[in-house]
Amino acid sequence: MNIPARRILLELWAMLVLACIVGFMGPFGTYGHEGLVDRTVHWWNLLMGAYLLVRPAITALMRLAKATELPHRATVFWGVVVISLPLGLLWRQIGKDTFRELDGYTGLLPFSLLCALAVLAVTDWARTADLRLARRRARPPRRDAETIADKPPTGPAGESLESPPLRALLSPSFRGPILALQSEDHYVRVHGEKDGELLLMRLRDAIAQMHGVNGAQVHRSWWVAQEAMASVERSGRNWGIVLKNGTVAPVARDTVPRLQASGLLPGTLPDEEPKAISPD
């Protein structure tokens, strides 16, 4: 899972604010021995050590939860709790002077747990803040008399068929129409003709930004545009939609009747041999 640069910057900003707060408070005997700037720099180094250890672990735990279908929040939380154990060992080795007033490794454990959970809180805040910024960018521009004449062709509801609102969230390098949307953890991968791009948002929110484009959610993690279909594959009870870029989107079995009724999937007899079927 790739993490957008904006989210990393938000996390680093929050860690800096946290270091300033802890540096101002000067816990564990540091208040009287160092100045404010020195304390802040010192705690920034220690907190960044926790960040560099815990942050990759959070990403790995998210992938583990997805692969094993374990509860997401519980897996990440308890995984971070476990990570705090080696974090305490690390700080015991490099922060002997800082933590001289604590009772050895046992005294460090509660503090290392708090720092690990602080990193988890920072990453969760950054994800929420990044999602809000993305949604703000997704708001459609105000329509006025100057833009009405230049707007692209519209569908029955007056919505653009060429540029759905989701397109405003994509970078200028994204080429061609949006073929499909795929959920990946907290992100949505937008599939194009030649490449894809990750957006920090929920799949249902991304689908809502595709109004005006004919398509359907074919799986809990996939939405496919009808015009993006190159063919349909079937093997027994399993279906797959081949997109124009060669990507195969899985079709959930419980959605097959609905998709056949809507015309997105062809209707077939039970005794037909599995084969590739063109949607046309």
C-alpha positions as a printed NumPy array, in Angstrom:
array([[  0.   ,   0.   ,   0.   ],
       [  1.539,   3.266,  -1.104],
       [  1.125,   6.228,   1.262],
       [  0.536,   9.621,  -0.4  ],
       [  3.191,  12.261,   0.271],
       [  0.574,  14.647,   1.666],
       [ -0.354,  12.163,   4.357],
       [  3.29 ,  11.659,   5.331],
       [  3.689,  15.443,   5.657],
       [  0.599,  15.611,   7.86 ],
       [  1.995,  12.87 ,  10.084],
       [  5.38 ,  14.577,  10.402],
       [  3.68 ,  17.868,  11.225],
       [  1.643,  16.207,  13.983],
       [  4.783,  14.512,  15.368],
       [  6.535,  17.904,  15.494],
       [  3.614,  19.441,  17.4  ],
       [  3.674,  16.488,  19.8  ],
       [  7.431,  16.914,  20.33 ],
       [  6.936,  20.624,  21.098],
       [  4.233,  19.824,  23.671],
       [  6.304,  17.138,  25.392],
       [  9.412,  19.33 ,  25.212],
       [  7.552,  22.189,  26.871],
       [  6.366,  19.894,  29.668],
       [  9.872,  18.449,  30.209],
       [  8.975,  15.112,  31.831],
       [ 11.385,  12.677,  33.545],
       [ 13.643,  15.327,  34.982],
       [ 14.487,  17.05 ,  31.686],
       [ 12.705,  20.303,  32.538],
       [ 15.394,  21.636,  34.848],
       [ 18.438,  20.345,  32.963],
       [ 17.819,  21.564,  29.406],
       [ 16.383,  24.605,  27.654],
       [ 13.116,  24.524,  25.725],
       [ 14.776,  24.219,  22.325],
       [ 17.131,  21.471,  23.467],
       [ 14.27 ,  19.57 ,  25.105],
       [ 12.129,  19.855,  21.986],
       [ 14.942,  18.618,  19.734],
       [ 15.703,  15.804,  22.15 ],
       [ 12.084,  14.623,  22.311],
       [ 11.691,  15.037,  18.554],
       [ 14.54 ,  12.568,  18.063],
       [ 13.034,  10.078,  20.511],
       [  9.507,  10.371,  19.115],
       [ 10.758,  10.054,  15.555],
       [ 12.527,   6.872,  16.616],
       [  9.142,   5.561,  17.737],
       [  7.543,   6.78 ,  14.496],
       [ 10.124,   5.044,  12.302],
       [  9.498,   1.757,  14.116],
       [  5.725,   1.905,  14.597],
       [  4.654,   3.501,  11.291],
       [  5.834,   0.66 ,   9.007],
       [  4.335,  -1.814,  11.49 ],
       [  0.935,  -0.12 ,  11.154],
       [  1.077,  -0.499,   7.364],
       [  2.047,  -4.169,   7.713],
       [ -0.767,  -4.765,  10.205],
       [ -3.296,  -3.201,   7.811],
       [ -2.171,  -5.588,   5.086],
       [ -2.339,  -8.522,   7.509],
       [ -5.896,  -7.614,   8.512],
       [ -6.941,  -7.425,   4.867],
       [ -5.245, -10.701,   3.898],
       [ -6.65 , -12.659,   6.852],
       [-10.01 , -10.828,   7.046],
       [ -9.401, -10.127,  10.734],
       [-11.072,  -7.103,  12.378],
       [ -9.095,  -4.137,  11.099],
       [ -9.041,  -1.874,  14.154],
       [ -8.445,  -4.678,  16.648],
       [ -5.58 ,  -6.122,  14.587],
       [ -3.833,  -2.759,  14.265],
       [ -4.373,  -1.77 ,  17.908],
       [ -3.099,  -4.994,  19.463],
       [ -0.267,  -5.167,  16.958],
       [  0.883,  -1.702,  18.04 ],
       [  0.701,  -2.825,  21.673],
       [  3.066,  -5.694,  20.853],
       [  5.404,  -3.347,  18.948],
       [  5.761,  -1.204,  22.08 ],
       [  7.768,  -4.035,  23.715],
       [ 10.816,  -3.81 ,  21.405],
       [ 10.394,  -0.03 ,  21.414],
       [ 11.   ,  -0.061,  25.174],
       [ 14.152,  -2.127,  24.655],
       [ 15.405,   0.319,  22.035],
       [ 14.86 ,   3.318,  24.261],
       [ 16.502,   1.522,  27.157],
       [ 19.685,   1.298,  25.107],
       [ 19.774,   4.77 ,  23.522],
       [ 18.027,   6.834,  26.195],
       [ 19.695,   5.824,  29.44 ],
       [ 20.275,   9.42 ,  30.514],
       [ 16.801,  10.556,  29.549],
       [ 15.053,   7.744,  31.377],
       [ 17.387,   7.511,  34.347],
       [ 14.505,   8.234,  36.742],
       [ 12.464,   5.295,  35.484],
       [ 12.812,   1.863,  37.041],
       [ 14.647,   0.086,  34.229],
       [ 12.865,  -1.658,  31.376],
       [  9.746,  -2.324,  33.441],
       [  9.341,   1.373,  34.084],
       [  9.817,   2.129,  30.402],
       [  7.06 ,  -0.189,  29.18 ],
       [  4.072,   2.071,  30.021],
       [  5.826,   5.052,  28.467],
       [  6.8  ,   3.174,  25.291],
       [  3.184,   1.954,  25.019],
       [  1.891,   5.521,  25.257],
       [  4.324,   6.658,  22.553],
       [  3.376,   3.776,  20.248],
       [ -0.314,   4.579,  20.7  ],
       [  0.477,   8.255,  20.085],
       [  1.964,   7.318,  16.704],
       [ -1.179,   5.296,  15.968],
       [ -3.339,   8.305,  16.893],
       [ -1.229,  10.564,  14.671],
       [ -1.561,   8.251,  11.658],
       [ -5.321,   7.958,  12.203],
       [ -5.655,  11.755,  12.444],
       [ -3.545,  12.221,   9.287],
       [ -5.706,   9.723,   7.389],
       [ -8.882,  11.557,   8.404],
       [ -7.4  ,  14.971,   7.587],
       [ -6.155,  13.766,   4.202],
       [ -9.579,  12.298,   3.423],
       [-11.253,  15.627,   4.25 ],
       [ -8.836,  17.481,   2.002],
       [ -9.545,  15.027,  -0.811],
       [-13.286,  15.457,  -0.382],
       [-12.905,  19.224,  -0.414],
       [-11.102,  18.984,  -3.747],
       [-13.863,  16.719,  -5.047],
       [-16.574,  19.327,  -4.599],
       [-17.89 ,  20.286,  -8.049],
       [-17.112,  23.846,  -9.159],
       [-19.809,  26.478,  -8.952],
       [-21.753,  26.699, -12.177],
       [-22.373,  30.101, -13.654],
       [-23.274,  31.662, -16.986],
       [-19.652,  31.654, -18.181],
       [-19.136,  27.898, -17.785],
       [-22.494,  26.581, -18.997],
       [-21.614,  27.131, -22.662],
       [-18.342,  25.194, -22.3  ],
       [-19.564,  22.172, -20.345],
       [-19.213,  18.72 , -21.971],
       [-22.138,  16.601, -23.23 ],
       [-24.486,  15.495, -20.478],
       [-26.635,  12.474, -19.785],
       [-30.321,  12.192, -18.916],
       [-29.833,  13.794, -15.498],
       [-27.716,  16.62 , -16.885],
       [-24.473,  15.087, -15.609],
       [-21.22 ,  14.994, -17.537],
       [-20.474,  11.769, -19.369],
       [-16.868,  12.71 , -20.126],
       [-15.635,  14.012, -16.789],
       [-17.303,  12.681, -13.613],
       [-16.57 ,  14.619, -10.393],
       [-14.035,  11.97 ,  -9.318],
       [-11.807,  13.033, -12.2  ],
       [-11.076,  16.321, -10.381],
       [ -9.222,  14.332,  -7.684],
       [ -6.825,  12.689, -10.133],
       [ -3.472,  14.072, -11.16 ],
       [ -3.03 ,  15.651, -14.613],
       [ -0.913,  12.65 , -15.639],
       [ -3.918,  10.311, -15.458],
       [ -4.905,   9.589, -19.055],
       [ -8.095,   8.295, -20.6  ],
       [-11.48 ,   7.528, -19.046],
       [-11.96 ,   5.896, -15.646],
       [-12.449,   2.181, -16.253],
       [-12.932,   0.821, -12.757],
       [-12.578,   1.513,  -9.037],
       [-10.9  ,  -0.959,  -6.686],
       [-10.886,  -0.75 ,  -2.884],
       [ -7.487,  -1.181,  -1.197],
       [ -7.557,  -0.703,   2.586],
       [ -8.414,   2.972,   3.155],
       [ -7.722,   3.772,  -0.494],
       [ -9.414,   3.414,  -3.848],
       [ -7.35 ,   2.525,  -6.907],
       [ -8.706,   4.293,  -9.984],
       [ -7.984,   2.174, -13.07 ],
       [ -7.306,   3.966, -16.337],
       [ -6.445,   2.732, -19.809],
       [ -2.701,   2.603, -19.14 ],
       [ -2.169,   3.18 , -15.432],
       [ -3.865,   3.546, -12.076],
       [ -3.873,   6.031,  -9.236],
       [ -4.636,   5.76 ,  -5.516],
       [ -7.076,   8.075,  -3.757],
       [ -7.6  ,   8.212,  -0.006],
       [-11.346,   7.641,   0.271],
       [-13.942,   4.933,   0.704],
       [-15.172,   2.962,  -2.289],
       [-18.78 ,   4.057,  -1.793],
       [-17.696,   7.707,  -1.759],
       [-15.718,   7.199,  -4.958],
       [-18.71 ,   5.518,  -6.617],
       [-20.86 ,   8.493,  -5.611],
       [-18.393,  10.716,  -7.501],
       [-18.946,   8.659, -10.687],
       [-22.568,   9.696, -11.235],
       [-23.354,  10.209, -14.893],
       [-21.248,   7.184, -15.913],
       [-22.997,   3.864, -16.547],
       [-21.542,   1.137, -14.383],
       [-22.172,  -1.128, -11.417],
       [-20.529,  -2.454,  -8.279],
       [-19.703,  -6.044,  -9.209],
       [-17.896,  -6.99 ,  -6.004],
       [-17.563,  -5.513,  -2.541],
       [-14.163,  -4.154,  -3.64 ],
       [-14.878,  -3.341,  -7.317],
       [-16.966,  -0.949,  -9.396],
       [-16.758,  -1.228, -13.204],
       [-17.822,   1.197, -15.927],
       [-19.934,  -0.5  , -18.587],
       [-17.986,   1.093, -21.431],
       [-14.754,  -0.276, -19.939],
       [-15.741,  -3.925, -20.44 ],
       [-13.805,  -5.805, -23.12 ],
       [-15.212,  -9.264, -22.386],
       [-16.686, -11.453, -19.693],
       [-15.023, -14.66 , -18.482],
       [-16.847, -17.509, -16.809],
       [-15.47 , -20.644, -15.172],
       [-18.197, -22.673, -13.538],
       [-19.924, -20.378, -11.057],
       [-17.082, -17.857, -11.098],
       [-17.297, -14.762, -13.269],
       [-14.769, -12.126, -14.187],
       [-14.963,  -8.928, -16.195],
       [-11.982,  -8.206, -18.449],
       [-11.408,  -4.473, -18.789],
       [-10.037,  -2.775, -21.877],
       [ -6.634,  -2.424, -20.184],
       [ -6.475,  -6.206, -19.544],
       [ -7.314,  -6.048, -15.829],
       [ -9.777,  -8.677, -14.637],
       [-12.365,  -7.542, -12.093],
       [-13.899, -10.373, -10.033],
       [-17.674, -10.666,  -9.868],
       [-19.301, -11.692,  -6.601],
       [-21.626, -14.649,  -7.059],
       [-24.536, -12.988,  -5.274],
       [-24.406, -10.053,  -7.71 ],
       [-24.635, -12.172, -10.876],
       [-28.47 , -12.237, -11.1  ],
       [-28.662,  -8.478, -10.591],
       [-25.959,  -7.812, -13.178],
       [-27.636, -10.148, -15.661],
       [-30.967,  -8.411, -15.122],
       [-29.332,  -5.039, -15.767],
       [-27.629,  -6.33 , -18.932],
       [-24.082,  -5.912, -17.633],
       [-23.609,  -9.688, -17.705],
       [-25.101, -11.932, -20.361],
       [-27.692, -14.479, -19.303],
       [-26.492, -18.078, -19.778],
       [-28.025, -21.498, -19.391],
       [-26.81 , -23.649, -16.485],
       [-25.4  , -26.353, -18.789],
       [-23.398, -24.008, -21.006],
       [-19.673, -24.55 , -21.208],
       [-17.506, -21.869, -19.502],
       [-16.199, -19.426, -22.074],
       [-15.25 , -15.83 , -22.694],
       [-18.255, -13.742, -23.729],
       [-18.104, -10.325, -25.299],
       [-20.41 ,  -7.762, -23.625],
       [-21.358,  -6.552, -27.07 ]])
